[in-house]
Amino acid sequence: MTVGGIVRGSLALLGRHAGRVYALALAVTLVNTVPDVLRQLLVYRDPSLASALLVDLVGFTTGLIAQLWLTGALTDLPGTGRVRPGGALGRGTATALRAVRTSPLAVLAGVVLGGAVSALLTLPASVAALGLERVIGPLDAPSAGAFTVATVSDVVASAVTLPFLAVVLVLTAGSTRHVAGKGSS
């Protein structure tokens, strides 16, 4: 399957199963929001670069775990249309690794496209609420309202984009099995 075929297939699959997939993505995102907010509160009044980098590292790690779990939960979606939460983190990790080995370009396309949509959903609200200097640099100590606006925009962006990358990973990892099963390349 080509990179364009995987992207188109991912969008089509998400369209067919949107309700269930996006509800699950929202639940995963809300669970991930707890450590996401806590990590920001830990350095709320500490604008140092070291603190900002630590907060970003924790955020990346919790986001990666959420992404891998959702990917694992959606591994059966193309074949059966079912969501399988049990053992999802292990399945998701294996699926992501297989996808990267199968087609790093397809995975990169999923990351770039998902990141672009996330930026379009997050940046305008975050810049309006926090100001450009706080979005780019250390968070410092924003007002509760500004922090809430930025957090809600992050939740929306994650709930919208996590499923896309998850399905890209699932289809990419499975593309070698589908091709191998048909005996063609």
C-alpha positions, 0 to 999 in steps of 0.5 A: 500500500502506498503512503497516499493509500494508507492516508486515504484508507485511514480517513475512510476507516475513521469515517466508517467508525467515527463514533466509537473511535472518537469516543474512545479517543476522547476517553484516552485524552481525558485520562491523559489530561490528568498527568498533563495538567499536573505536570504543568502545575508542578512548574507553574511558578518556575519559568526556568528552561530546565523545568520547561524541558522536564515538563515537555519530556513528561508530556511527550511520554504520557502522550506517547503512552496514550497514542500506543494504547489507542493504537493497540485498541484499534488493531482489529478495526480494519478487519472486524470493526471492533475495538479491543482495549485489553492488552492494548498498550503491548499490541500498540507498541508492537504495531507501532514498531512494525509500522516504522519498520514497514514504512517509515514514510507512511508513519512520518506522513501520519505524524506530520498530518496529525501534527498539522491538524493539531497545531491548527486546533491548538495554536490559535486558542493557546496564543490568544489565551496565553500569548505567543511568548508563553506558548513558545517559551516556559509557561510561567504563571498564566491565569486560571482562565488562560490555562483552562483555554489552552488545556481544552484546546489541547484536549480537543486537538488530541481527541481529534488527531490521536485516532488518525495516527493510530489508524495510520500505524495499524494500516501500515503495520498490517499492509505487509500482511495484506500484501503477503497474503495476496502474494503481490507487492 
